[in-house]
Amino acid sequence: QVQLVESGGGLVQAGGSLRLSCAASGRTFSSYSMAWFRQAPGKEREFVVRIRWNGGSTDYADSAKGRFTISRDSAKNTVYLEMNSLKPEDTAVYYCAAGFSIVALRNAGGYMYWGQGTQVTVSS
């Protein structure tokens, strides 16, 4: 069993930056991929980015490419999402997720473990 706890959300102005953290506990993560999803009110959960724990290969949604950066700290079992050039359209609850790399792709259903989410609000 894996537990995930997000932090770092808040209110920022358009064009600003924010760093989210996801602290994981319970197991080692060598066979996992970690991902960030987001969900705005009335919308479905949307894939943002994923990272494979072993090797660190990444996959970014078009909405995040060039603005967001995912990274991991193996010693701390923590994954980060650095967000730059934020837009009002980025406003959402951001969730971190973990799943076995073989099935953890871009669909939320491929991830077994989820955090409770952290709110990101970008004002215009």
C-alpha positions as a printed NumPy array, in Angstrom:
array([[  0.   ,   0.   ,   0.   ],
       [  1.191,   3.483,  -0.908],
       [  0.132,   6.772,   0.624],
       [  0.519,  10.045,  -1.253],
       [  0.293,  13.539,   0.193],
       [  0.333,  16.644,  -1.995],
       [  1.342,  20.11 ,  -0.89 ],
       [  2.364,  23.452,  -2.342],
       [ -0.849,  24.662,  -3.907],
       [ -2.035,  28.212,  -3.546],
       [ -3.084,  31.407,  -5.267],
       [ -0.815,  33.007,  -7.854],
       [ -1.177,  35.632, -10.543],
       [ -1.062,  34.759, -14.214],
       [  2.534,  34.437, -15.342],
       [  3.691,  33.373, -11.906],
       [  5.24 ,  30.153, -10.684],
       [  4.422,  27.472,  -8.171],
       [  5.996,  24.21 ,  -7.03 ],
       [  3.911,  21.252,  -5.942],
       [  5.241,  18.342,  -3.907],
       [  3.979,  14.793,  -3.519],
       [  5.425,  12.793,  -0.65 ],
       [  5.044,   9.031,  -0.965],
       [  5.33 ,   6.403,   1.728],
       [  4.687,   2.712,   2.237],
       [  6.736,   1.011,  -0.457],
       [  9.66 ,   1.48 ,  -2.755],
       [  8.789,   2.852,  -6.141],
       [ 11.237,   1.344,  -8.598],
       [  8.439,  -0.352, -10.542],
       [  6.124,   2.666, -10.491],
       [  5.371,   5.654, -12.573],
       [  4.298,   8.831, -10.829],
       [  1.987,  11.336, -12.419],
       [  0.19 ,  14.61 , -11.904],
       [ -3.437,  15.009, -12.892],
       [ -5.726,  17.975, -12.448],
       [ -9.455,  18.472, -12.255],
       [-11.45 ,  21.67 , -12.552],
       [-15.077,  21.908, -11.397],
       [-17.426,  20.268, -13.86 ],
       [-14.61 ,  18.712, -15.864],
       [-13.051,  15.282, -16.016],
       [ -9.705,  14.558, -14.472],
       [ -6.965,  15.559, -16.909],
       [ -3.491,  14.13 , -17.351],
       [ -0.673,  16.642, -16.878],
       [  2.632,  14.747, -16.764],
       [  4.166,  11.445, -15.699],
       [  7.626,  10.225, -14.759],
       [  9.024,   6.711, -14.587],
       [ 10.776,   6.21 , -11.263],
       [ 13.511,   4.08 , -12.792],
       [ 15.343,   6.129, -15.371],
       [ 13.228,   9.241, -15.002],
       [ 11.725,   9.28 , -18.476],
       [  8.865,  11.756, -18.763],
       [  5.737,  12.403, -20.772],
       [  4.057,  15.82 , -20.817],
       [  0.611,  16.808, -21.932],
       [  0.577,  19.553, -24.542],
       [ -0.907,  21.926, -21.986],
       [  2.136,  21.474, -19.742],
       [  4.965,  21.095, -22.218],
       [  7.439,  23.95 , -22.026],
       [  5.938,  25.381, -18.831],
       [  5.877,  22.555, -16.285],
       [  8.696,  20.311, -15.116],
       [  8.351,  17.054, -13.192],
       [ 11.203,  15.691, -11.099],
       [ 11.803,  13.159,  -8.358],
       [ 13.946,  12.825,  -5.253],
       [ 14.554,   9.137,  -4.629],
       [ 16.021,   9.676,  -1.161],
       [ 12.85 ,  11.462,  -0.049],
       [ 10.372,   9.412,  -2.1  ],
       [  9.016,  12.688,  -3.358],
       [  7.947,  13.916,  -6.763],
       [  7.711,  17.597,  -7.666],
       [  5.872,  19.631, -10.233],
       [  7.41 ,  23.004, -11.025],
       [  4.932,  25.203, -12.832],
       [  5.94 ,  28.384, -14.64 ],
       [  4.068,  30.881, -16.791],
       [  0.835,  29.907, -15.116],
       [ -2.443,  30.702, -16.816],
       [ -5.976,  30.997, -15.445],
       [ -6.76 ,  27.819, -17.388],
       [ -4.374,  25.98 , -15.05 ],
       [ -6.741,  26.541, -12.133],
       [ -7.719,  23.142, -10.752],
       [ -7.212,  20.675,  -7.967],
       [ -3.931,  18.923,  -8.68 ],
       [ -3.541,  15.259,  -7.742],
       [ -0.485,  13.067,  -7.669],
       [ -0.866,   9.412,  -8.544],
       [  1.208,   6.246,  -8.647],
       [  0.886,   3.022, -10.571],
       [  2.89 ,   0.227, -12.104],
       [  4.732,   1.611, -15.087],
       [  3.407,  -1.051, -17.44 ],
       [ -0.165,   0.268, -17.111],
       [  0.355,   3.812, -15.848],
       [  0.012,   5.828, -19.014],
       [ -2.204,   8.877, -19.562],
       [ -5.483,   7.461, -18.275],
       [ -6.47 ,   8.015, -14.672],
       [ -7.704,   4.428, -14.515],
       [ -4.155,   3.178, -14.897],
       [ -3.105,   4.508, -11.501],
       [ -3.716,   2.643,  -8.251],
       [ -2.854,   5.259,  -5.641],
       [ -4.003,   8.851,  -5.336],
       [ -3.4  ,  11.761,  -3.049],
       [ -6.137,  14.027,  -1.744],
       [ -5.223,  16.903,  -4.032],
       [ -4.004,  20.452,  -3.621],
       [ -5.787,  23.516,  -4.965],
       [ -4.047,  25.73 ,  -7.506],
       [ -5.753,  28.996,  -8.391],
       [ -4.356,  31.351, -11.024],
       [ -5.823,  34.84 , -11.156],
       [ -5.878,  36.98 , -14.285]])
